[in-house]
Amino acid sequence: MDFNAVQKTKNGSNVIGMEIRTDKIISNRLGEDLENPIEIDSLNTYKRTNKNNNKLIC
């Protein structure tokens, strides 16, 4: 979800924005530990996940 508001004046413009994004990234190195690791093959598993990315731009 993206939201941007622009206020134009004779001297320029002002912008405020917000972005909320959910990424379902699975990894064996980054993020939070998974309760149940996901098996890739018999030797490797995904162990970690990252989910939320929130930004506020002024």
PDB file with SEQRES, HELIX, SHEET and CRYST1 records, atoms N, CA, C and O in Angstrom:
SEQRES   1 A   58  MET ASP PHE ASN ALA VAL GLN LYS THR LYS ASN GLY SER          
SEQRES   2 A   58  ASN VAL ILE GLY MET GLU ILE ARG THR ASP LYS ILE ILE          
SEQRES   3 A   58  SER ASN ARG LEU GLY GLU ASP LEU GLU ASN PRO ILE GLU          
SEQRES   4 A   58  ILE ASP SER LEU ASN THR TYR LYS ARG THR ASN LYS ASN          
SEQRES   5 A   58  ASN ASN LYS LEU ILE CYS                                      
SHEET    1 AA1 4 ASP A   2  THR A   9  0                                        
SHEET    2 AA1 4 GLY A  12  SER A  27 -1                                        
SHEET    3 AA1 4 THR A  45  ILE A  57 -1                                        
SHEET    4 AA1 4 GLU A  32  GLU A  39 -1                                        
CRYST1    1.000    1.000    1.000  90.00  90.00  90.00 P 1           1          
ATOM      1  N   MET A   1       0.850  -1.162   0.000  1.00  0.00           N  
ATOM      2  CA  MET A   1       0.000   0.000   0.000  1.00  0.00           C  
ATOM      3  C   MET A   1       0.899   1.228   0.000  1.00  0.00           C  
ATOM      4  O   MET A   1       1.806   1.337   0.825  1.00  0.00           O  
ATOM      5  N   ASP A   2       0.654   2.134  -0.905  1.00  0.00           N  
ATOM      6  CA  ASP A   2       1.371   3.403  -0.968  1.00  0.00           C  
ATOM      7  C   ASP A   2       0.385   4.544  -0.797  1.00  0.00           C  
ATOM      8  O   ASP A   2      -0.748   4.477  -1.274  1.00  0.00           O  
ATOM      9  N   PHE A   3       0.825   5.593  -0.113  1.00  0.00           N  
ATOM     10  CA  PHE A   3       0.012   6.785   0.052  1.00  0.00           C  
ATOM     11  C   PHE A   3       0.945   7.974  -0.066  1.00  0.00           C  
ATOM     12  O   PHE A   3       1.948   8.043   0.644  1.00  0.00           O  
ATOM     13  N   ASN A   4       0.634   8.909  -0.947  1.00  0.00           N  
ATOM     14  CA  ASN A   4       1.417  10.131  -1.097  1.00  0.00           C  
ATOM     15  C   ASN A   4       0.478  11.319  -1.148  1.00  0.00           C  
ATOM     16  O   ASN A   4      -0.543  11.277  -1.834  1.00  0.00           O  
ATOM     17  N   ALA A   5       0.815  12.378  -0.426  1.00  0.00           N  
ATOM     18  CA  ALA A   5       0.047  13.621  -0.463  1.00  0.00           C  
ATOM     19  C   ALA A   5       1.007  14.739  -0.859  1.00  0.00           C  
ATOM     20  O   ALA A   5       2.112  14.836  -0.324  1.00  0.00           O  
ATOM     21  N   VAL A   6       0.576  15.585  -1.804  1.00  0.00           N  
ATOM     22  CA  VAL A   6       1.410  16.669  -2.309  1.00  0.00           C  
ATOM     23  C   VAL A   6       0.678  17.989  -2.097  1.00  0.00           C  
ATOM     24  O   VAL A   6      -0.505  18.119  -2.409  1.00  0.00           O  
ATOM     25  N   GLN A   7       1.414  18.974  -1.555  1.00  0.00           N  
ATOM     26  CA  GLN A   7       0.887  20.322  -1.421  1.00  0.00           C  
ATOM     27  C   GLN A   7       1.781  21.231  -2.259  1.00  0.00           C  
ATOM     28  O   GLN A   7       2.966  21.386  -1.965  1.00  0.00           O  
ATOM     29  N   LYS A   8       1.205  21.835  -3.311  1.00  0.00           N  
ATOM     30  CA  LYS A   8       1.981  22.718  -4.173  1.00  0.00           C  
ATOM     31  C   LYS A   8       1.778  24.164  -3.733  1.00  0.00           C  
ATOM     32  O   LYS A   8       0.661  24.600  -3.457  1.00  0.00           O  
ATOM     33  N   THR A   9       2.886  24.890  -3.676  1.00  0.00           N  
ATOM     34  CA  THR A   9       2.857  26.314  -3.370  1.00  0.00           C  
ATOM     35  C   THR A   9       3.600  27.051  -4.472  1.00  0.00           C  
ATOM     36  O   THR A   9       4.181  26.420  -5.354  1.00  0.00           O  
ATOM     37  N   LYS A  10       3.590  28.376  -4.433  1.00  0.00           N  
ATOM     38  CA  LYS A  10       4.303  29.124  -5.469  1.00  0.00           C  
ATOM     39  C   LYS A  10       5.823  28.975  -5.331  1.00  0.00           C  
ATOM     40  O   LYS A  10       6.558  29.266  -6.274  1.00  0.00           O  
ATOM     41  N   ASN A  11       6.299  28.523  -4.163  1.00  0.00           N  
ATOM     42  CA  ASN A  11       7.733  28.340  -3.947  1.00  0.00           C  
ATOM     43  C   ASN A  11       8.202  26.897  -4.163  1.00  0.00           C  
ATOM     44  O   ASN A  11       9.401  26.625  -4.090  1.00  0.00           O  
ATOM     45  N   GLY A  12       7.287  25.984  -4.423  1.00  0.00           N  
ATOM     46  CA  GLY A  12       7.663  24.582  -4.587  1.00  0.00           C  
ATOM     47  C   GLY A  12       6.529  23.673  -4.155  1.00  0.00           C  
ATOM     48  O   GLY A  12       5.356  24.034  -4.254  1.00  0.00           O  
ATOM     49  N   SER A  13       6.885  22.498  -3.677  1.00  0.00           N  
ATOM     50  CA  SER A  13       5.852  21.562  -3.219  1.00  0.00           C  
ATOM     51  C   SER A  13       6.336  20.802  -1.987  1.00  0.00           C  
ATOM     52  O   SER A  13       7.536  20.613  -1.783  1.00  0.00           O  
ATOM     53  N   ASN A  14       5.391  20.381  -1.188  1.00  0.00           N  
ATOM     54  CA  ASN A  14       5.654  19.570  -0.005  1.00  0.00           C  
ATOM     55  C   ASN A  14       5.034  18.197  -0.234  1.00  0.00           C  
ATOM     56  O   ASN A  14       3.913  18.092  -0.731  1.00  0.00           O  
ATOM     57  N   VAL A  15       5.757  17.157   0.125  1.00  0.00           N  
ATOM     58  CA  VAL A  15       5.280  15.801  -0.085  1.00  0.00           C  
ATOM     59  C   VAL A  15       5.414  15.016   1.214  1.00  0.00           C  
ATOM     60  O   VAL A  15       6.438  15.090   1.892  1.00  0.00           O  
ATOM     61  N   ILE A  16       4.378  14.269   1.552  1.00  0.00           N  
ATOM     62  CA  ILE A  16       4.452  13.314   2.650  1.00  0.00           C  
ATOM     63  C   ILE A  16       3.945  11.979   2.090  1.00  0.00           C  
ATOM     64  O   ILE A  16       2.956  11.940   1.357  1.00  0.00           O  
ATOM     65  N   GLY A  17       4.622  10.905   2.439  1.00  0.00           N  
ATOM     66  CA  GLY A  17       4.224   9.613   1.894  1.00  0.00           C  
ATOM     67  C   GLY A  17       4.401   8.497   2.901  1.00  0.00           C  
ATOM     68  O   GLY A  17       5.110   8.634   3.898  1.00  0.00           O  
ATOM     69  N   MET A  18       3.740   7.390   2.616  1.00  0.00           N  
ATOM     70  CA  MET A  18       3.813   6.228   3.485  1.00  0.00           C  
ATOM     71  C   MET A  18       3.767   4.979   2.616  1.00  0.00           C  
ATOM     72  O   MET A  18       3.014   4.922   1.644  1.00  0.00           O  
ATOM     73  N   GLU A  19       4.565   3.985   2.963  1.00  0.00           N  
ATOM     74  CA  GLU A  19       4.543   2.707   2.265  1.00  0.00           C  
ATOM     75  C   GLU A  19       4.509   1.595   3.291  1.00  0.00           C  
ATOM     76  O   GLU A  19       5.328   1.573   4.210  1.00  0.00           O  
ATOM     77  N   ILE A  20       3.577   0.674   3.146  1.00  0.00           N  
ATOM     78  CA  ILE A  20       3.510  -0.511   3.993  1.00  0.00           C  
ATOM     79  C   ILE A  20       3.573  -1.710   3.067  1.00  0.00           C  
ATOM     80  O   ILE A  20       2.751  -1.857   2.163  1.00  0.00           O  
ATOM     81  N   ARG A  21       4.551  -2.561   3.301  1.00  0.00           N  
ATOM     82  CA  ARG A  21       4.753  -3.710   2.425  1.00  0.00           C  
ATOM     83  C   ARG A  21       5.048  -4.942   3.269  1.00  0.00           C  
ATOM     84  O   ARG A  21       5.759  -4.866   4.271  1.00  0.00           O  
ATOM     85  N   THR A  22       4.505  -6.056   2.859  1.00  0.00           N  
ATOM     86  CA  THR A  22       4.787  -7.328   3.516  1.00  0.00           C  
ATOM     87  C   THR A  22       5.510  -8.219   2.529  1.00  0.00           C  
ATOM     88  O   THR A  22       4.975  -8.556   1.473  1.00  0.00           O  
ATOM     89  N   ASP A  23       6.727  -8.601   2.875  1.00  0.00           N  
ATOM     90  CA  ASP A  23       7.527  -9.491   2.048  1.00  0.00           C  
ATOM     91  C   ASP A  23       7.645 -10.825   2.754  1.00  0.00           C  
ATOM     92  O   ASP A  23       8.033 -10.880   3.921  1.00  0.00           O  
ATOM     93  N   LYS A  24       7.319 -11.879   2.072  1.00  0.00           N  
ATOM     94  CA  LYS A  24       7.464 -13.214   2.653  1.00  0.00           C  
ATOM     95  C   LYS A  24       8.746 -13.818   2.108  1.00  0.00           C  
ATOM     96  O   LYS A  24       8.726 -14.646   1.197  1.00  0.00           O  
ATOM     97  N   ILE A  25       9.864 -13.386   2.686  1.00  0.00           N  
ATOM     98  CA  ILE A  25      11.185 -13.837   2.262  1.00  0.00           C  
ATOM     99  C   ILE A  25      11.638 -14.944   3.202  1.00  0.00           C  
ATOM    100  O   ILE A  25      11.616 -14.784   4.423  1.00  0.00           O  
ATOM    101  N   ILE A  26      12.040 -16.044   2.635  1.00  0.00           N  
ATOM    102  CA  ILE A  26      12.614 -17.096   3.459  1.00  0.00           C  
ATOM    103  C   ILE A  26      14.102 -17.190   3.151  1.00  0.00           C  
ATOM    104  O   ILE A  26      14.517 -17.011   2.006  1.00  0.00           O  
ATOM    105  N   SER A  27      14.898 -17.467   4.166  1.00  0.00           N  
ATOM    106  CA  SER A  27      16.347 -17.423   4.040  1.00  0.00           C  
ATOM    107  C   SER A  27      16.968 -18.403   5.021  1.00  0.00           C  
ATOM    108  O   SER A  27      16.317 -18.858   5.961  1.00  0.00           O  
ATOM    109  N   ASN A  28      18.210 -18.714   4.793  1.00  0.00           N  
ATOM    110  CA  ASN A  28      18.924 -19.511   5.791  1.00  0.00           C  
ATOM    111  C   ASN A  28      19.888 -18.645   6.594  1.00  0.00           C  
ATOM    112  O   ASN A  28      20.628 -19.167   7.428  1.00  0.00           O  
ATOM    113  N   ARG A  29      19.896 -17.327   6.361  1.00  0.00           N  
ATOM    114  CA  ARG A  29      20.808 -16.430   7.075  1.00  0.00           C  
ATOM    115  C   ARG A  29      20.149 -15.193   7.685  1.00  0.00           C  
ATOM    116  O   ARG A  29      20.580 -14.751   8.750  1.00  0.00           O  
ATOM    117  N   LEU A  30      19.122 -14.618   7.053  1.00  0.00           N  
ATOM    118  CA  LEU A  30      18.553 -13.338   7.481  1.00  0.00           C  
ATOM    119  C   LEU A  30      17.186 -13.498   8.124  1.00  0.00           C  
ATOM    120  O   LEU A  30      16.474 -14.461   7.841  1.00  0.00           O  
ATOM    121  N   GLY A  31      16.813 -12.553   8.996  1.00  0.00           N  
ATOM    122  CA  GLY A  31      15.469 -12.515   9.548  1.00  0.00           C  
ATOM    123  C   GLY A  31      15.312 -13.234  10.866  1.00  0.00           C  
ATOM    124  O   GLY A  31      16.287 -13.572  11.537  1.00  0.00           O  
ATOM    125  N   GLU A  32      14.042 -13.463  11.225  1.00  0.00           N  
ATOM    126  CA  GLU A  32      13.692 -14.111  12.489  1.00  0.00           C  
ATOM    127  C   GLU A  32      13.628 -15.625  12.304  1.00  0.00           C  
ATOM    128  O   GLU A  32      13.359 -16.115  11.207  1.00  0.00           O  
ATOM    129  N   ASP A  33      13.876 -16.355  13.382  1.00  0.00           N  
ATOM    130  CA  ASP A  33      13.831 -17.818  13.318  1.00  0.00           C  
ATOM    131  C   ASP A  33      12.422 -18.317  13.021  1.00  0.00           C  
ATOM    132  O   ASP A  33      11.447 -17.790  13.556  1.00  0.00           O  
ATOM    133  N   LEU A  34      12.317 -19.328  12.174  1.00  0.00           N  
ATOM    134  CA  LEU A  34      11.044 -19.993  11.899  1.00  0.00           C  
ATOM    135  C   LEU A  34      10.783 -21.046  12.968  1.00  0.00           C  
ATOM    136  O   LEU A  34      11.719 -21.679  13.458  1.00  0.00           O  
ATOM    137  N   GLU A  35       9.513 -21.239  13.333  1.00  0.00           N  
ATOM    138  CA  GLU A  35       9.164 -22.321  14.264  1.00  0.00           C  
ATOM    139  C   GLU A  35       9.481 -23.670  13.652  1.00  0.00           C  
ATOM    140  O   GLU A  35      10.052 -24.540  14.309  1.00  0.00           O  
ATOM    141  N   ASN A  36       9.109 -23.845  12.386  1.00  0.00           N  
ATOM    142  CA  ASN A  36       9.338 -25.095  11.670  1.00  0.00           C  
ATOM    143  C   ASN A  36      10.160 -24.800  10.418  1.00  0.00           C  
ATOM    144  O   ASN A  36       9.613 -24.269   9.451  1.00  0.00           O  
ATOM    145  N   PRO A  37      11.451 -25.123  10.402  1.00  0.00           N  
ATOM    146  CA  PRO A  37      12.269 -24.879   9.213  1.00  0.00           C  
ATOM    147  C   PRO A  37      11.681 -25.549   7.974  1.00  0.00           C  
ATOM    148  O   PRO A  37      11.051 -26.602   8.070  1.00  0.00           O  
ATOM    149  N   ILE A  38      11.892 -24.930   6.805  1.00  0.00           N  
ATOM    150  CA  ILE A  38      11.382 -25.433   5.538  1.00  0.00           C  
ATOM    151  C   ILE A  38      12.517 -26.177   4.837  1.00  0.00           C  
ATOM    152  O   ILE A  38      13.583 -25.609   4.596  1.00  0.00           O  
ATOM    153  N   GLU A  39      12.286 -27.441   4.513  1.00  0.00           N  
ATOM    154  CA  GLU A  39      13.320 -28.257   3.892  1.00  0.00           C  
ATOM    155  C   GLU A  39      13.462 -27.920   2.411  1.00  0.00           C  
ATOM    156  O   GLU A  39      12.477 -27.901   1.673  1.00  0.00           O  
ATOM    157  N   ILE A  40      14.708 -27.653   1.980  1.00  0.00           N  
ATOM    158  CA  ILE A  40      15.009 -27.401   0.567  1.00  0.00           C  
ATOM    159  C   ILE A  40      15.313 -28.731  -0.107  1.00  0.00           C  
ATOM    160  O   ILE A  40      14.725 -29.080  -1.130  1.00  0.00           O  
ATOM    161  N   ASP A  41      16.229 -29.450   0.483  1.00  0.00           N  
ATOM    162  CA  ASP A  41      16.571 -30.803   0.048  1.00  0.00           C  
ATOM    163  C   ASP A  41      17.047 -31.549   1.286  1.00  0.00           C  
ATOM    164  O   ASP A  41      16.915 -31.037   2.397  1.00  0.00           O  
ATOM    165  N   SER A  42      17.584 -32.715   1.125  1.00  0.00           N  
ATOM    166  CA  SER A  42      17.953 -33.519   2.297  1.00  0.00           C  
ATOM    167  C   SER A  42      19.097 -32.915   3.107  1.00  0.00           C  
ATOM    168  O   SER A  42      19.307 -33.314   4.253  1.00  0.00           O  
ATOM    169  N   LEU A  43      19.845 -31.960   2.542  1.00  0.00           N  
ATOM    170  CA  LEU A  43      20.994 -31.382   3.242  1.00  0.00           C  
ATOM    171  C   LEU A  43      20.764 -29.957   3.752  1.00  0.00           C  
ATOM    172  O   LEU A  43      21.486 -29.502   4.639  1.00  0.00           O  
ATOM    173  N   ASN A  44      19.775 -29.249   3.208  1.00  0.00           N  
ATOM    174  CA  ASN A  44      19.606 -27.821   3.521  1.00  0.00           C  
ATOM    175  C   ASN A  44      18.167 -27.499   3.908  1.00  0.00           C  
ATOM    176  O   ASN A  44      17.223 -28.138   3.445  1.00  0.00           O  
ATOM    177  N   THR A  45      18.022 -26.477   4.783  1.00  0.00           N  
ATOM    178  CA  THR A  45      16.698 -25.975   5.161  1.00  0.00           C  
ATOM    179  C   THR A  45      16.711 -24.458   5.215  1.00  0.00           C  
ATOM    180  O   THR A  45      17.743 -23.848   5.494  1.00  0.00           O  
ATOM    181  N   TYR A  46      15.545 -23.843   4.944  1.00  0.00           N  
ATOM    182  CA  TYR A  46      15.362 -22.426   5.228  1.00  0.00           C  
ATOM    183  C   TYR A  46      15.011 -22.326   6.698  1.00  0.00           C  
ATOM    184  O   TYR A  46      14.128 -23.036   7.178  1.00  0.00           O  
ATOM    185  N   LYS A  47      15.706 -21.437   7.426  1.00  0.00           N  
ATOM    186  CA  LYS A  47      15.527 -21.352   8.873  1.00  0.00           C  
ATOM    187  C   LYS A  47      14.973 -20.009   9.341  1.00  0.00           C  
ATOM    188  O   LYS A  47      14.541 -19.898  10.489  1.00  0.00           O  
ATOM    189  N   ARG A  48      14.972 -18.988   8.484  1.00  0.00           N  
ATOM    190  CA  ARG A  48      14.633 -17.646   8.939  1.00  0.00           C  
ATOM    191  C   ARG A  48      13.678 -16.965   7.959  1.00  0.00           C  
ATOM    192  O   ARG A  48      13.575 -17.368   6.801  1.00  0.00           O  
ATOM    193  N   THR A  49      12.975 -15.919   8.438  1.00  0.00           N  
ATOM    194  CA  THR A  49      12.043 -15.184   7.589  1.00  0.00           C  
ATOM    195  C   THR A  49      12.023 -13.698   7.955  1.00  0.00           C  
ATOM    196  O   THR A  49      12.236 -13.336   9.112  1.00  0.00           O  
ATOM    197  N   ASN A  50      11.770 -12.852   6.975  1.00  0.00           N  
ATOM    198  CA  ASN A  50      11.518 -11.420   7.150  1.00  0.00           C  
ATOM    199  C   ASN A  50      10.126 -11.145   6.617  1.00  0.00           C  
ATOM    200  O   ASN A  50       9.738 -11.715   5.597  1.00  0.00           O  
ATOM    201  N   LYS A  51       9.351 -10.274   7.289  1.00  0.00           N  
ATOM    202  CA  LYS A  51       7.975 -10.097   6.866  1.00  0.00           C  
ATOM    203  C   LYS A  51       7.566  -8.665   6.565  1.00  0.00           C  
ATOM    204  O   LYS A  51       6.951  -8.430   5.525  1.00  0.00           O  
ATOM    205  N   ASN A  52       7.871  -7.706   7.408  1.00  0.00           N  
ATOM    206  CA  ASN A  52       7.293  -6.366   7.255  1.00  0.00           C  
ATOM    207  C   ASN A  52       8.336  -5.302   6.933  1.00  0.00           C  
ATOM    208  O   ASN A  52       9.464  -5.339   7.425  1.00  0.00           O  
ATOM    209  N   ASN A  53       7.930  -4.359   6.098  1.00  0.00           N  
ATOM    210  CA  ASN A  53       8.765  -3.230   5.750  1.00  0.00           C  
ATOM    211  C   ASN A  53       7.864  -1.992   5.771  1.00  0.00           C  
ATOM    212  O   ASN A  53       7.012  -1.839   4.896  1.00  0.00           O  
ATOM    213  N   ASN A  54       8.037  -1.117   6.747  1.00  0.00           N  
ATOM    214  CA  ASN A  54       7.210   0.081   6.878  1.00  0.00           C  
ATOM    215  C   ASN A  54       8.085   1.320   6.726  1.00  0.00           C  
ATOM    216  O   ASN A  54       9.159   1.405   7.321  1.00  0.00           O  
ATOM    217  N   LYS A  55       7.615   2.292   5.918  1.00  0.00           N  
ATOM    218  CA  LYS A  55       8.369   3.529   5.712  1.00  0.00           C  
ATOM    219  C   LYS A  55       7.435   4.720   5.852  1.00  0.00           C  
ATOM    220  O   LYS A  55       6.281   4.670   5.426  1.00  0.00           O  
ATOM    221  N   LEU A  56       7.935   5.781   6.446  1.00  0.00           N  
ATOM    222  CA  LEU A  56       7.223   7.049   6.491  1.00  0.00           C  
ATOM    223  C   LEU A  56       8.184   8.109   5.963  1.00  0.00           C  
ATOM    224  O   LEU A  56       9.271   8.294   6.511  1.00  0.00           O  
ATOM    225  N   ILE A  57       7.784   8.805   4.900  1.00  0.00           N  
ATOM    226  CA  ILE A  57       8.653   9.777   4.247  1.00  0.00           C  
ATOM    227  C   ILE A  57       8.024  11.147   4.425  1.00  0.00           C  
ATOM    228  O   ILE A  57       6.861  11.360   4.082  1.00  0.00           O  
ATOM    229  N   CYS A  58       8.813  12.082   4.970  1.00  0.00           N  
ATOM    230  CA  CYS A  58       8.318  13.463   5.147  1.00  0.00           C  
ATOM    231  C   CYS A  58       9.174  14.430   4.368  1.00  0.00           C  
ATOM    232  O   CYS A  58       8.921  15.634   4.389  1.00  0.00           O  
TER     233      CYS A  58                                                      
END                                                                             
